[in-house]
Amino acid sequence: MLQDYVLVLINGTGAMPLTAARVHDLGHGLVPDITRARIVWLGASEAAELHLCIEEPATAKGIAEAIAMELGESPIDFALLPAGGRRKKLLVADMESTVIAEECLDELAAVAGIGREIAAITDRAMRGELDFEAALRERVRLLKGLPAAELEKLRDRLTLMPGAATLVATMRKHRAYTALVSGGFSYFTGPVAARLHFDAHFANQLGITAGELDGTVTEPILGRAAKAARLTTLAGERGLDPAEILAVGDGANDVAMVEAAGLGVAFRPKPLLAGAADAIIRHANLTALLYLQGYKRDEFAD
């Protein structure tokens, strides 16, 4: 039985304008027998979609692999997604290296003079080579004695990822619930959530004693399984099915959360997460998540 899919093409930041010829080459050149001719422009020269009728999911997978090969190193992101129910009612987002540019523990470690040591642990944890919870405890332990004032300094210089504010504002404008769910720390998720107007935020708690980090993190740790569980809880509270959820992250700690969502997006991801996601965004900014849902540029919130 034929199923409706949509091929979304999104230009990366700084790329040459996306043209109708390029869209036709990708869509019609690879699947001429099942592609409807009309291009729908979501953003002029930036994002477009083509509608396909596909017999089975295995065919869709083959088409996606062919498009990836055709694009090669081109700074264009794409996704081949079911056409129905694209606009999600719940956004669950990781924070570090997703909504903000920084990894907070790495930044604190640099201040403490042990930046390379902790960054190496972070990288291995995000690649899935280390147990996230154990790696978090170890990194926090190594920061024992760091003045808590350094947390405030870091909080005030955190950098929002391009498109983050537009993503959250647009989904809220269209009545979606938005939650920041981080394996990091509430000291940072609170201010970031406030800046971006997330409806809620969830993270871990750092131990602070006498104005210094005491080397502990409050248990239980919000790690890979707990992030997925939080997504499930948020959906249940709102009576939502997985198909109505969008989740986005960048590392191994986000795999279960991304897999649990109807639309799981890997944003500039580590390889383990890329293999688990429905869509991968490597070149565009976070507004790409709106295009994946079928929003047009003139529907974006300021």
GUFITI-791461 format. One line per 4 residues: number of its first residue (from 0); their letters; for each residue x negated, y, z negated of N, C-alpha, C. Coordinates in steps of 0.1 Angstrom, whole numbers, always signed. Layout:
<atoms>
NUM) a) X,Y,Z,X,Y,Z,X,Y,Z ~ ...
</atoms>
This chain:
<atoms>
0) mlqd) -8,-12,+0,+0,+0,+0,-9,+12,+0 ~ -5,+22,+8,-13,+34,+9,-11,+43,-3 ~ -23,+49,-8,-22,+58,-19,-28,+71,-15 ~ -23,+82,-21,-27,+95,-18,-39,+99,-27
4) yvlv) -50,+103,-20,-62,+108,-27,-65,+122,-22 ~ -73,+129,-29,-78,+142,-24,-93,+143,-26 ~ -99,+148,-15,-114,+150,-15,-116,+164,-18 ~ -123,+167,-29,-126,+181,-33,-141,+184,-30
8) ling) -144,+195,-23,-157,+199,-20,-159,+213,-27 ~ -170,+214,-34,-173,+226,-42,-187,+231,-40 ~ -189,+243,-35,-202,+248,-33,-210,+250,-46 ~ -222,+247,-46,-231,+250,-57,-234,+265,-58
12) tgam) -239,+269,-70,-242,+283,-72,-254,+287,-62 ~ -252,+298,-55,-262,+303,-46,-263,+295,-33 ~ -254,+286,-30,-254,+279,-17,-248,+287,-6 ~ -251,+283,+6,-245,+289,+18,-230,+287,+17
16) plta) -222,+296,+23,-208,+295,+23,-203,+282,+28 ~ -193,+276,+22,-187,+264,+27,-178,+267,+39 ~ -180,+260,+50,-172,+263,+62,-163,+252,+66 ~ -153,+255,+74,-143,+245,+79,-150,+234,+87
20) arvh) -161,+238,+94,-168,+228,+102,-175,+218,+93 ~ -180,+223,+82,-187,+213,+72,-177,+204,+66 ~ -165,+210,+62,-155,+202,+56,-150,+191,+65 ~ -147,+195,+78,-143,+185,+88,-153,+175,+91
24) dlgh) -166,+179,+91,-176,+169,+93,-176,+158,+83 ~ -175,+162,+70,-175,+153,+59,-163,+144,+59 ~ -151,+151,+60,-138,+143,+59,-135,+135,+71 ~ -135,+142,+82,-130,+135,+95,-141,+126,+100
28) glvp) -154,+130,+99,-164,+122,+104,-166,+109,+97 ~ -163,+108,+84,-164,+96,+77,-152,+87,+77 ~ -140,+94,+77,-128,+86,+76,-117,+92,+86 ~ -120,+92,+99,-112,+98,+109,-98,+92,+110
32) ditr) -96,+79,+107,-84,+72,+108,-74,+75,+97 ~ -79,+80,+86,-69,+81,+74,-69,+95,+69 ~ -76,+104,+75,-76,+118,+71,-65,+127,+77 ~ -58,+134,+69,-49,+144,+75,-57,+156,+78
36) ariv) -53,+163,+89,-62,+173,+94,-63,+186,+86 ~ -53,+189,+78,-52,+202,+72,-62,+204,+61 ~ -70,+215,+61,-79,+218,+50,-71,+228,+41 ~ -71,+225,+28,-66,+234,+18,-78,+242,+11
40) wlga) -78,+255,+13,-89,+262,+7,-85,+266,-7 ~ -93,+262,-17,-91,+266,-31,-97,+279,-34 ~ -109,+281,-29,-117,+293,-30,-124,+296,-17 ~ -122,+308,-11,-127,+311,+2,-142,+308,+2
44) seaa) -147,+300,+11,-161,+297,+14,-168,+290,+2 ~ -159,+286,-8,-165,+280,-21,-160,+267,-24 ~ -147,+264,-22,-141,+252,-26,-129,+248,-16 ~ -129,+236,-12,-118,+231,-3,-114,+217,-6
48) elhl) -103,+213,-1,-99,+199,-3,-92,+194,+9 ~ -93,+181,+11,-87,+173,+22,-79,+162,+16 ~ -67,+159,+21,-59,+149,+16,-60,+136,+24 ~ -62,+125,+17,-64,+112,+24,-54,+102,+20
52) ciee) -50,+93,+28,-42,+81,+25,-52,+69,+25 ~ -53,+62,+14,-62,+51,+12,-55,+39,+8 ~ -59,+27,+13,-52,+15,+11,-54,+10,-3 ~ -66,+11,-9,-69,+5,-22,-81,+12,-28
56) pata) -82,+12,-41,-93,+19,-48,-107,+15,-43 ~ -109,+3,-39,-122,-2,-34,-126,+6,-22 ~ -116,+9,-13,-118,+18,-1,-122,+32,-6 ~ -116,+37,-16,-119,+50,-21,-134,+51,-26
60) kgia) -138,+40,-33,-151,+40,-38,-161,+40,-26 ~ -159,+32,-16,-168,+32,-4,-169,+45,+3 ~ -157,+52,+4,-157,+65,+10,-165,+75,+1 ~ -164,+75,-12,-171,+83,-21,-186,+81,-19
64) eaia) -190,+68,-18,-204,+65,-17,-210,+70,-3 ~ -202,+70,+7,-206,+74,+20,-207,+90,+20 ~ -198,+97,+14,-199,+111,+13,-211,+115,+5 ~ -214,+108,-6,-226,+111,-14,-239,+110,-5
68) melg) -239,+99,+3,-251,+97,+12,-252,+108,+22 ~ -240,+112,+28,-240,+123,+38,-245,+136,+32 ~ -241,+139,+20,-244,+152,+14,-259,+152,+10 ~ -264,+141,+6,-278,+140,+2,-282,+150,-9
72) espi) -292,+159,-6,-296,+169,-15,-289,+182,-13 ~ -279,+183,-5,-271,+195,-3,-265,+200,-16 ~ -266,+213,-18,-260,+218,-31,-245,+219,-31 ~ -239,+208,-28,-224,+207,-28,-219,+196,-37
76) dfal) -210,+199,-46,-204,+189,-54,-191,+184,-47 ~ -188,+171,-50,-176,+166,-45,-169,+156,-54 ~ -157,+153,-53,-150,+143,-60,-139,+138,-51 ~ -136,+125,-52,-125,+118,-45,-116,+113,-56
80) lpag) -104,+119,-58,-95,+117,-69,-81,+114,-64 ~ -74,+107,-73,-59,+105,-70,-52,+118,-69 ~ -43,+120,-59,-37,+133,-57,-27,+137,-67 ~ -21,+127,-74,-10,+130,-83,-15,+134,-97
84) grrk) -8,+142,-104,-10,+146,-118,-24,+152,-120 ~ -28,+161,-111,-42,+166,-113,-44,+176,-124 ~ -33,+184,-127,-35,+194,-137,-33,+188,-151 ~ -43,+189,-159,-43,+183,-172,-38,+192,-183
88) kllv) -33,+185,-193,-27,+193,-204,-35,+193,-217 ~ -47,+186,-216,-56,+187,-227,-70,+187,-222 ~ -78,+197,-226,-92,+197,-223,-100,+194,-235 ~ -109,+184,-234,-118,+181,-245,-132,+182,-240
92) adme) -140,+192,-246,-153,+195,-240,-164,+193,-251 ~ -175,+187,-247,-187,+187,-254,-192,+202,-255 ~ -202,+205,-264,-206,+218,-265,-221,+220,-259 ~ -230,+213,-265,-244,+216,-261,-248,+211,-248
96) stvi) -254,+219,-240,-258,+216,-226,-245,+214,-217 ~ -234,+217,-222,-221,+217,-214,-214,+230,-215 ~ -210,+234,-226,-203,+247,-228,-213,+258,-231 ~ -224,+254,-238,-235,+264,-240,-248,+257,-234
100) aeec) -258,+266,-231,-270,+261,-224,-279,+254,-233 ~ -279,+257,-246,-289,+252,-255,-285,+238,-262 ~ -296,+231,-267,-295,+220,-276,-299,+226,-290 ~ -290,+228,-299,-292,+236,-311,-304,+230,-319
104) ldel) -304,+217,-321,-315,+211,-329,-328,+213,-323 ~ -329,+213,-310,-342,+215,-303,-346,+230,-305 ~ -337,+239,-305,-340,+253,-307,-345,+255,-321 ~ -338,+249,-331,-343,+250,-345,-356,+244,-347
108) aava) -359,+233,-340,-371,+226,-341,-383,+234,-336 ~ -380,+242,-325,-390,+251,-320,-394,+261,-330 ~ -385,+266,-338,-388,+276,-348,-396,+270,-359 ~ -393,+257,-362,-400,+250,-373,-414,+245,-368
112) gigr) -417,+246,-356,-430,+242,-351,-431,+227,-347 ~ -419,+220,-346,-419,+206,-343,-410,+204,-330 ~ -410,+214,-322,-401,+213,-310,-403,+201,-301 ~ -415,+198,-298,-417,+186,-289,-413,+173,-295
116) eiaa) -415,+172,-308,-412,+159,-314,-396,+157,-314 ~ -389,+167,-318,-375,+166,-319,-368,+166,-305 ~ -374,+174,-295,-368,+174,-282,-369,+160,-275 ~ -380,+153,-278,-382,+140,-273,-371,+130,-278
120) itdr) -368,+132,-291,-358,+123,-297,-344,+127,-291 ~ -341,+140,-289,-329,+144,-283,-327,+138,-269 ~ -338,+139,-261,-337,+135,-248,-334,+120,-247 ~ -341,+112,-256,-339,+97,-256,-324,+94,-260
124) amrg) -319,+102,-270,-306,+99,-275,-295,+102,-264 ~ -298,+113,-257,-288,+117,-247,-288,+108,-235 ~ -300,+101,-233,-301,+91,-222,-296,+77,-227 ~ -292,+76,-239,-286,+64,-244,-297,+54,-248
128) eldf) -310,+59,-250,-321,+50,-253,-322,+48,-268 ~ -315,+57,-276,-315,+56,-291,-301,+57,-296 ~ -298,+51,-307,-285,+52,-313,-283,+67,-317 ~ -272,+73,-313,-270,+87,-315,-270,+91,-330
132) eaal) -263,+83,-338,-262,+86,-352,-275,+86,-359 ~ -283,+75,-357,-296,+74,-363,-305,+85,-358 ~ -305,+88,-345,-313,+99,-340,-310,+112,-346 ~ -297,+115,-348,-293,+127,-354,-298,+128,-369
136) rerv) -296,+118,-376,-301,+118,-390,-316,+121,-391 ~ -324,+114,-382,-338,+116,-381,-342,+130,-378 ~ -335,+136,-368,-339,+150,-364,-335,+160,-375 ~ -324,+158,-382,-320,+167,-393,-330,+165,-405
140) rllk) -334,+153,-407,-344,+150,-418,-357,+158,-416 ~ -361,+158,-403,-374,+165,-400,-373,+180,-401 ~ -361,+186,-402,-359,+200,-403,-357,+204,-418 ~ -359,+195,-427,-357,+198,-441,-366,+210,-445
144) glpa) -360,+219,-452,-368,+231,-457,-367,+243,-448 ~ -361,+241,-436,-360,+253,-427,-350,+263,-433 ~ -353,+276,-433,-344,+285,-439,-331,+286,-432 ~ -320,+286,-439,-306,+286,-433,-304,+299,-425
148) aele) -312,+309,-427,-311,+322,-420,-314,+319,-405 ~ -322,+309,-402,-326,+306,-388,-313,+301,-380 ~ -304,+295,-387,-291,+291,-381,-283,+303,-376 ~ -283,+314,-384,-276,+326,-380,-283,+332,-368
152) klrd) -296,+333,-368,-303,+338,-357,-300,+331,-344 ~ -300,+317,-345,-297,+309,-333,-283,+312,-329 ~ -274,+312,-338,-259,+314,-335,-257,+326,-327 ~ -265,+337,-330,-263,+350,-324,-269,+351,-310
156) rltl) -277,+341,-306,-283,+341,-292,-279,+329,-284 ~ -269,+322,-288,-264,+311,-279,-259,+316,-266 ~ -261,+309,-255,-258,+313,-242,-246,+305,-236 ~ -235,+311,-233,-224,+304,-227,-228,+300,-213
160) mpga) -224,+287,-209,-226,+283,-195,-217,+291,-186 ~ -222,+295,-174,-213,+302,-164,-201,+294,-161 ~ -190,+301,-162,-177,+295,-159,-169,+290,-171 ~ -176,+289,-182,-170,+283,-194,-157,+292,-199
164) atlv) -159,+305,-199,-148,+313,-203,-136,+312,-194 ~ -139,+312,-181,-128,+311,-171,-121,+297,-172 ~ -129,+287,-174,-123,+274,-175,-113,+273,-187 ~ -117,+277,-199,-109,+277,-210,-97,+286,-209
168) atmr) -99,+298,-205,-88,+308,-203,-78,+304,-193 ~ -82,+298,-182,-73,+293,-172,-64,+282,-177 ~ -70,+272,-183,-63,+261,-188,-53,+265,-199 ~ -57,+274,-208,-48,+279,-218,-37,+287,-212
172) khra) -40,+295,-202,-29,+302,-194,-19,+293,-189 ~ -23,+281,-185,-13,+272,-179,-9,+261,-190 ~ -10,+265,-203,-4,+258,-214,-11,+245,-217 ~ -24,+243,-214,-31,+232,-218,-37,+235,-232
176) ytal) -39,+224,-240,-46,+226,-253,-61,+223,-251 ~ -69,+231,-258,-83,+230,-255,-91,+228,-268 ~ -100,+218,-268,-107,+214,-280,-122,+212,-277 ~ -130,+218,-285,-145,+216,-285,-148,+205,-294
180) vsgg) -154,+194,-289,-157,+182,-297,-171,+179,-295 ~ -179,+182,-306,-194,+182,-304,-201,+172,-314 ~ -211,+166,-310,-220,+159,-319,-230,+168,-326 ~ -229,+181,-324,-237,+191,-330,-231,+195,-344
184) fsyf) -231,+208,-346,-227,+212,-360,-217,+223,-360 ~ -208,+223,-370,-197,+232,-371,-202,+247,-372 ~ -214,+249,-378,-220,+262,-379,-220,+269,-365 ~ -222,+261,-355,-223,+267,-341,-209,+265,-333
188) tgpv) -202,+254,-335,-190,+252,-328,-179,+262,-332 ~ -179,+266,-344,-169,+276,-349,-171,+289,-341 ~ -182,+296,-341,-184,+308,-333,-182,+306,-318 ~ -187,+295,-313,-185,+293,-298,-171,+291,-295
192) aarl) -163,+284,-303,-149,+282,-301,-142,+295,-302 ~ -146,+304,-311,-139,+317,-313,-142,+326,-300 ~ -154,+325,-296,-158,+334,-284,-150,+330,-272 ~ -148,+317,-270,-141,+312,-258,-126,+309,-260
196) hfda) -121,+311,-272,-107,+309,-276,-103,+295,-274 ~ -111,+285,-277,-107,+271,-278,-96,+271,-289 ~ -86,+262,-288,-76,+260,-298,-82,+253,-310 ~ -92,+245,-309,-97,+238,-320,-112,+234,-318
200) hfan) -119,+231,-329,-133,+226,-327,-136,+215,-338 ~ -144,+206,-334,-148,+195,-343,-163,+192,-341 ~ -170,+191,-353,-184,+188,-352,-189,+183,-365 ~ -202,+181,-367,-208,+176,-379,-211,+188,-388
204) qlgi) -214,+184,-401,-217,+194,-411,-232,+192,-416 ~ -240,+203,-415,-254,+203,-420,-254,+205,-435 ~ -263,+198,-441,-265,+200,-456,-274,+212,-458 ~ -269,+221,-466,-277,+233,-470,-277,+235,-485
208) tage) -289,+236,-491,-291,+237,-505,-300,+249,-508 ~ -296,+258,-516,-305,+269,-520,-310,+277,-508 ~ -302,+278,-498,-306,+286,-486,-315,+280,-477 ~ -316,+266,-478,-325,+259,-469,-318,+246,-464
212) ldgt) -321,+241,-452,-316,+228,-448,-322,+218,-457 ~ -313,+209,-462,-318,+199,-472,-321,+185,-465 ~ -320,+185,-452,-324,+173,-444,-313,+163,-443 ~ -301,+167,-446,-289,+157,-446,-278,+162,-436
216) vtep) -270,+153,-432,-258,+156,-424,-247,+148,-431 ~ -236,+155,-432,-224,+148,-439,-219,+137,-431 ~ -217,+126,-438,-211,+114,-432,-196,+114,-433 ~ -188,+107,-424,-193,+100,-412,-197,+110,-401
220) ilgr) -207,+106,-393,-212,+114,-382,-202,+114,-370 ~ -200,+125,-364,-192,+126,-352,-201,+122,-340 ~ -201,+110,-337,-209,+105,-326,-201,+100,-314 ~ -206,+90,-307,-200,+86,-294,-186,+80,-297
224) aaka) -184,+71,-305,-171,+65,-308,-161,+75,-314 ~ -167,+83,-323,-158,+92,-330,-153,+103,-321 ~ -161,+107,-311,-156,+117,-301,-145,+112,-293 ~ -146,+99,-289,-135,+93,-282,-122,+92,-290
228) arlt) -125,+88,-303,-113,+87,-312,-106,+100,-315 ~ -114,+111,-315,-109,+124,-317,-100,+128,-304 ~ -105,+125,-293,-97,+127,-280,-84,+119,-281 ~ -84,+107,-286,-72,+99,-287,-62,+105,-297
232) tlag) -68,+110,-308,-59,+116,-318,-53,+129,-313 ~ -60,+137,-306,-55,+149,-301,-44,+147,-291 ~ -46,+136,-282,-36,+133,-273,-23,+127,-280 ~ -25,+119,-290,-14,+114,-297,-6,+124,-304
236) ergl) -12,+134,-309,-5,+145,-316,+4,+153,-306 ~ +0,+153,-294,+7,+160,-284,+16,+152,-274 ~ +16,+139,-277,+24,+130,-269,+19,+128,-255 ~ +6,+129,-253,+0,+129,-240,-6,+115,-236
240) dpae) -5,+111,-224,-11,+99,-218,-25,+103,-214 ~ -34,+92,-214,-48,+95,-209,-49,+102,-196 ~ -39,+100,-187,-39,+106,-173,-38,+121,-174 ~ -33,+126,-186,-31,+141,-187,-43,+148,-194
244) ilav) -54,+141,-195,-65,+146,-203,-77,+148,-194 ~ -84,+159,-196,-97,+162,-189,-108,+162,-200 ~ -118,+154,-198,-130,+155,-208,-142,+158,-200 ~ -151,+165,-206,-164,+169,-199,-175,+169,-209
248) gdga) -187,+163,-205,-199,+163,-213,-211,+161,-204 ~ -222,+159,-211,-235,+158,-203,-243,+146,-206 ~ -241,+140,-218,-250,+129,-223,-244,+116,-226 ~ -252,+107,-231,-247,+93,-234,-237,+94,-246
252) ndva) -238,+104,-254,-229,+105,-265,-215,+108,-261 ~ -213,+112,-248,-200,+116,-242,-194,+105,-234 ~ -200,+93,-233,-196,+83,-224,-182,+78,-227 ~ -180,+74,-240,-167,+69,-244,-156,+79,-242
256) mvea) -158,+92,-246,-149,+102,-244,-145,+105,-230 ~ -155,+105,-221,-152,+107,-207,-145,+95,-201 ~ -148,+83,-205,-141,+71,-200,-127,+71,-204 ~ -124,+77,-216,-110,+76,-222,-101,+86,-215
260) aglg) -106,+96,-208,-98,+106,-202,-94,+102,-188 ~ -82,+108,-184,-77,+106,-170,-87,+111,-160 ~ -93,+123,-163,-103,+129,-155,-115,+131,-163 ~ -125,+122,-162,-138,+124,-169,-149,+130,-161
264) vafr) -154,+141,-165,-164,+148,-157,-178,+148,-164 ~ -188,+145,-156,-202,+146,-161,-208,+159,-155 ~ -211,+168,-164,-216,+181,-160,-232,+181,-162 ~ -238,+182,-150,-253,+182,-150,-258,+171,-159
268) pkpl) -254,+158,-157,-255,+148,-167,-268,+140,-167 ~ -270,+133,-178,-280,+122,-179,-274,+110,-171 ~ -283,+101,-166,-278,+90,-157,-267,+82,-163 ~ -268,+79,-176,-258,+69,-182,-244,+75,-181
272) laga) -243,+88,-183,-229,+94,-182,-225,+95,-168 ~ -234,+98,-159,-230,+100,-145,-224,+87,-139 ~ -228,+75,-144,-223,+63,-139,-209,+60,-145 ~ -205,+67,-155,-192,+64,-162,-181,+74,-158
276) adai) -185,+85,-151,-176,+96,-149,-168,+95,-136 ~ -156,+101,-135,-148,+102,-123,-153,+112,-114 ~ -160,+122,-119,-166,+133,-110,-179,+138,-117 ~ -188,+142,-108,-201,+147,-113,-203,+161,-107
280) irha) -206,+170,-116,-209,+184,-112,-223,+186,-115 ~ -231,+188,-104,-246,+190,-106,-249,+204,-102 ~ -242,+210,-93,-246,+223,-86,-237,+235,-90 ~ -224,+233,-91,-215,+244,-94,-214,+247,-109
284) nlta) -207,+258,-112,-206,+261,-126,-193,+254,-131 ~ -189,+257,-144,-177,+250,-150,-164,+253,-143 ~ -163,+264,-135,-150,+266,-128,-147,+254,-118 ~ -158,+246,-115,-155,+235,-107,-145,+225,-113
288) llyl) -144,+225,-126,-134,+217,-133,-120,+221,-130 ~ -118,+234,-127,-105,+239,-122,-102,+235,-108 ~ -112,+236,-99,-110,+232,-86,-106,+217,-85 ~ -113,+209,-94,-110,+194,-94,-95,+192,-97
292) qgyk) -89,+201,-105,-75,+200,-109,-65,+206,-98 ~ -71,+212,-88,-63,+218,-77,-59,+232,-80 ~ -65,+239,-90,-63,+253,-91,-70,+261,-80 ~ -63,+272,-75,-69,+280,-66,-76,+292,-73
296) rdef) -85,+298,-66,-93,+309,-72,-83,+320,-77 ~ -73,+323,-70,-64,+334,-75,-55,+330,-86 ~ -56,+318,-91,-49,+313,-103,-58,+313,-115 ~ -71,+316,-113,-80,+317,-124,-77,+328,-134
300) ad) -78,+326,-146,-76,+337,-156,-89,+345,-157 ~ -88,+358,-160,-100,+366,-162,-107,+362,-175
</atoms>
